[in-house]
């Protein structure tokens, strides 16, 4: 019993330390501002790409530029690491949806990742036949923005919520730990 209590106390101390380290992340206002700007720019790019008469493939270089700016913002501690990882994955999904692949050389490598991304962000597994039709119909131009639009916007909203709650994260973690420790009790 004493060993179990000590182990739980050690785990709790480690988690409280992790919560304190989370608090040492970039100042919330600065991190949120940079993160919101990156999200706004991405959504603006996607809206422009979806506009009639615009070529969605034209935004490929701008996506790459956004990725570089996100990395620089992370290095300057203007966005937190978690935001950067998730934003980078989002940019990767958008880029893969746009990439030209007439010989279908890339598709076998990223198709399952794209399906996973769509499922994780929407809760729905895309119909495999529809996905293959779209890829083949576009001559290997990727799955297209239309197929991943719901997933992309879901992740944009999730990242926005992440930024909104960045300062509250240590307190939220602490409240869960305190309730868990209370529920576990000292003699369990």
DRENDO-1510 file (C-alpha; in Angstrom, 1 decimal, always signed):
<recs>
REC; n; res; u; v; w
REC; 1; UNK; +0.0; +0.0; +0.0 .
REC; 2; UNK; +2.7; +2.4; +0.9 .
REC; 3; UNK; +4.6; +1.7; -2.3 .
REC; 4; UNK; +1.4; +2.3; -4.3 .
REC; 5; UNK; +0.8; +5.6; -2.5 .
REC; 6; UNK; +4.4; +6.7; -3.1 .
REC; 7; UNK; +4.2; +5.8; -6.8 .
REC; 8; UNK; +1.0; +7.8; -7.1 .
REC; 9; UNK; +2.6; +10.8; -5.3 .
REC; 10; UNK; +5.6; +10.5; -7.6 .
REC; 11; UNK; +3.3; +10.4; -10.7 .
REC; 12; UNK; +1.3; +13.4; -9.4 .
REC; 13; UNK; +4.5; +15.3; -8.7 .
REC; 14; UNK; +5.7; +14.6; -12.3 .
REC; 15; UNK; +2.4; +15.7; -13.8 .
REC; 16; UNK; +2.3; +18.9; -11.7 .
REC; 17; UNK; +5.8; +19.6; -12.9 .
REC; 18; UNK; +4.6; +19.1; -16.5 .
REC; 19; UNK; +1.8; +21.5; -15.8 .
REC; 20; UNK; +4.3; +24.0; -14.5 .
REC; 21; UNK; +6.4; +23.6; -17.6 .
REC; 22; UNK; +3.3; +24.1; -19.8 .
REC; 23; UNK; +2.9; +27.4; -18.0 .
REC; 24; UNK; +6.4; +28.4; -19.1 .
REC; 25; UNK; +5.3; +28.2; -22.7 .
REC; 26; UNK; +5.2; +31.4; -24.8 .
REC; 27; UNK; +3.1; +34.2; -23.3 .
REC; 28; UNK; -0.5; +33.4; -24.3 .
REC; 29; UNK; -1.3; +36.7; -25.9 .
REC; 30; UNK; +1.8; +36.6; -28.1 .
REC; 31; UNK; +1.4; +32.9; -29.0 .
REC; 32; UNK; -2.3; +33.3; -29.7 .
REC; 33; UNK; -1.7; +36.4; -31.9 .
REC; 34; UNK; +0.8; +34.6; -34.1 .
REC; 35; UNK; -1.2; +31.4; -34.2 .
REC; 36; UNK; -4.4; +33.3; -35.1 .
REC; 37; UNK; -2.5; +35.1; -37.9 .
REC; 38; UNK; -1.3; +31.8; -39.3 .
REC; 39; UNK; -4.8; +30.3; -39.3 .
REC; 40; UNK; -6.3; +33.5; -40.9 .
REC; 41; UNK; -3.8; +33.4; -43.7 .
REC; 42; UNK; -4.4; +29.7; -44.3 .
REC; 43; UNK; -8.1; +30.1; -44.5 .
REC; 44; UNK; -7.7; +33.2; -46.8 .
REC; 45; UNK; -5.5; +31.1; -49.1 .
REC; 46; UNK; -8.1; +28.3; -49.2 .
REC; 47; UNK; -11.0; +30.7; -49.9 .
REC; 48; UNK; -9.0; +32.2; -52.8 .
REC; 49; UNK; -8.2; +28.8; -54.1 .
REC; 50; UNK; -11.8; +27.7; -54.0 .
REC; 51; UNK; -13.0; +30.9; -55.8 .
REC; 52; UNK; -14.2; +30.3; -59.4 .
REC; 53; UNK; -11.5; +30.7; -62.0 .
REC; 54; UNK; -8.6; +30.4; -59.6 .
REC; 55; UNK; -6.3; +27.5; -59.8 .
REC; 56; UNK; -6.0; +25.8; -56.4 .
REC; 57; UNK; -2.6; +24.5; -57.4 .
REC; 58; UNK; -1.4; +28.1; -57.5 .
REC; 59; UNK; -1.3; +28.3; -53.7 .
REC; 60; UNK; +1.3; +25.5; -53.3 .
REC; 61; UNK; +4.2; +27.9; -52.9 .
REC; 62; UNK; +2.2; +30.0; -50.4 .
REC; 63; UNK; +1.5; +26.9; -48.3 .
REC; 64; UNK; +5.3; +26.2; -48.3 .
REC; 65; UNK; +5.9; +29.9; -47.2 .
REC; 66; UNK; +3.3; +29.5; -44.4 .
REC; 67; UNK; +5.1; +26.4; -43.2 .
REC; 68; UNK; +8.4; +28.3; -43.1 .
REC; 69; UNK; +6.8; +31.1; -41.1 .
REC; 70; UNK; +5.2; +28.7; -38.7 .
REC; 71; UNK; +8.6; +27.1; -38.1 .
REC; 72; UNK; +10.2; +30.5; -37.5 .
REC; 73; UNK; +7.4; +31.5; -35.1 .
REC; 74; UNK; +8.0; +28.3; -33.2 .
REC; 75; UNK; +11.7; +29.0; -33.0 .
REC; 76; UNK; +11.0; +32.5; -31.8 .
REC; 77; UNK; +8.6; +31.1; -29.2 .
REC; 78; UNK; +5.6; +33.0; -30.7 .
REC; 79; UNK; +3.7; +29.7; -31.1 .
REC; 80; UNK; +3.8; +26.7; -28.8 .
REC; 81; UNK; +5.2; +23.3; -30.0 .
REC; 82; UNK; +1.8; +21.6; -30.0 .
REC; 83; UNK; +0.3; +24.3; -32.2 .
REC; 84; UNK; +3.2; +24.0; -34.6 .
REC; 85; UNK; +3.0; +20.3; -35.0 .
REC; 86; UNK; -0.7; +20.3; -35.7 .
REC; 87; UNK; -0.5; +23.3; -38.0 .
REC; 88; UNK; +2.4; +21.7; -39.9 .
REC; 89; UNK; +0.3; +18.5; -40.3 .
REC; 90; UNK; -2.6; +20.6; -41.5 .
REC; 91; UNK; -0.4; +22.4; -44.1 .
REC; 92; UNK; +0.9; +19.0; -45.2 .
REC; 93; UNK; -2.6; +17.7; -45.8 .
REC; 94; UNK; -3.5; +20.8; -47.8 .
REC; 95; UNK; -0.3; +20.5; -49.8 .
REC; 96; UNK; -0.8; +16.8; -50.5 .
REC; 97; UNK; -4.4; +17.5; -51.7 .
REC; 98; UNK; -3.0; +20.0; -54.3 .
REC; 99; UNK; +0.2; +18.2; -55.4 .
REC; 100; UNK; +0.4; +17.1; -59.0 .
REC; 101; UNK; +1.2; +13.4; -59.4 .
REC; 102; UNK; +0.3; +12.4; -63.0 .
REC; 103; UNK; +2.1; +9.0; -62.7 .
REC; 104; UNK; +0.4; +8.3; -59.3 .
REC; 105; UNK; +3.8; +7.9; -57.7 .
REC; 106; UNK; +3.0; +9.7; -54.5 .
REC; 107; UNK; -0.5; +8.5; -53.9 .
REC; 108; UNK; +0.4; +5.0; -52.5 .
REC; 109; UNK; +2.6; +6.7; -49.9 .
REC; 110; UNK; +0.1; +9.2; -48.6 .
REC; 111; UNK; -3.3; +7.7; -49.3 .
REC; 112; UNK; -3.7; +6.2; -45.8 .
REC; 113; UNK; -2.5; +9.3; -44.1 .
REC; 114; UNK; -5.0; +11.4; -46.0 .
REC; 115; UNK; -7.9; +9.0; -45.1 .
REC; 116; UNK; -6.7; +9.0; -41.4 .
REC; 117; UNK; -6.6; +12.8; -41.4 .
REC; 118; UNK; -10.1; +13.1; -42.8 .
REC; 119; UNK; -11.4; +10.5; -40.3 .
REC; 120; UNK; -9.7; +12.0; -37.3 .
REC; 121; UNK; -11.0; +15.5; -38.1 .
REC; 122; UNK; -14.5; +14.7; -39.2 .
REC; 123; UNK; -15.3; +11.4; -37.5 .
REC; 124; UNK; -16.1; +9.8; -40.9 .
REC; 125; UNK; -14.1; +7.5; -43.0 .
REC; 126; UNK; -14.2; +8.7; -46.6 .
REC; 127; UNK; -15.6; +6.3; -49.2 .
REC; 128; UNK; -12.6; +4.6; -50.7 .
REC; 129; UNK; -14.2; +4.3; -54.2 .
REC; 130; UNK; -15.1; +8.0; -54.3 .
REC; 131; UNK; -11.6; +8.9; -53.2 .
REC; 132; UNK; -10.0; +6.8; -55.9 .
REC; 133; UNK; -12.4; +8.3; -58.5 .
REC; 134; UNK; -11.4; +11.8; -57.5 .
REC; 135; UNK; -7.7; +11.0; -57.6 .
REC; 136; UNK; -8.0; +9.3; -61.0 .
REC; 137; UNK; -10.4; +11.9; -62.4 .
REC; 138; UNK; -7.9; +14.7; -61.6 .
REC; 139; UNK; -5.1; +13.0; -63.4 .
REC; 140; UNK; -3.2; +12.6; -60.2 .
REC; 141; UNK; -3.7; +16.1; -59.0 .
REC; 142; UNK; -4.2; +14.9; -55.4 .
REC; 143; UNK; -7.5; +14.4; -53.6 .
REC; 144; UNK; -8.4; +18.0; -54.0 .
REC; 145; UNK; -9.4; +20.6; -51.5 .
REC; 146; UNK; -13.1; +19.8; -51.8 .
REC; 147; UNK; -12.5; +16.3; -50.3 .
REC; 148; UNK; -10.6; +17.5; -47.3 .
REC; 149; UNK; -12.4; +20.9; -46.8 .
REC; 150; UNK; -14.4; +19.7; -43.8 .
REC; 151; UNK; -11.4; +18.1; -42.2 .
REC; 152; UNK; -9.2; +21.2; -42.7 .
REC; 153; UNK; -11.8; +23.5; -41.3 .
REC; 154; UNK; -12.4; +21.2; -38.3 .
REC; 155; UNK; -8.6; +21.4; -37.5 .
REC; 156; UNK; -8.6; +25.1; -38.0 .
REC; 157; UNK; -11.4; +25.4; -35.4 .
REC; 158; UNK; -9.6; +23.0; -33.0 .
REC; 159; UNK; -6.4; +25.0; -33.3 .
REC; 160; UNK; -8.3; +28.2; -32.6 .
REC; 161; UNK; -9.8; +26.6; -29.5 .
REC; 162; UNK; -6.3; +25.4; -28.5 .
REC; 163; UNK; -5.1; +29.0; -28.8 .
REC; 164; UNK; -8.1; +30.3; -26.8 .
REC; 165; UNK; -7.3; +28.0; -23.9 .
REC; 166; UNK; -3.5; +28.1; -23.9 .
REC; 167; UNK; -3.3; +30.1; -20.7 .
REC; 168; UNK; -5.9; +27.8; -19.0 .
REC; 169; UNK; -4.1; +24.6; -19.9 .
REC; 170; UNK; -2.1; +24.3; -16.6 .
REC; 171; UNK; -5.1; +25.0; -14.5 .
REC; 172; UNK; -7.2; +22.4; -16.4 .
REC; 173; UNK; -4.5; +19.8; -16.0 .
REC; 174; UNK; -4.2; +20.6; -12.4 .
REC; 175; UNK; -7.9; +20.2; -11.8 .
REC; 176; UNK; -8.0; +16.8; -13.4 .
REC; 177; UNK; -5.0; +15.7; -11.4 .
REC; 178; UNK; -6.5; +16.9; -8.1 .
REC; 179; UNK; -9.8; +15.2; -8.8 .
REC; 180; UNK; -8.0; +12.0; -9.8 .
REC; 181; UNK; -5.9; +11.9; -6.7 .
REC; 182; UNK; -9.0; +12.6; -4.6 .
REC; 183; UNK; -10.9; +9.8; -6.3 .
REC; 184; UNK; -8.0; +7.4; -6.0 .
REC; 185; UNK; -7.8; +8.1; -2.3 .
REC; 186; UNK; -4.8; +7.8; +0.0 .
REC; 187; UNK; -5.2; +4.1; +0.7 .
REC; 188; UNK; -5.8; +2.8; -2.9 .
</recs>
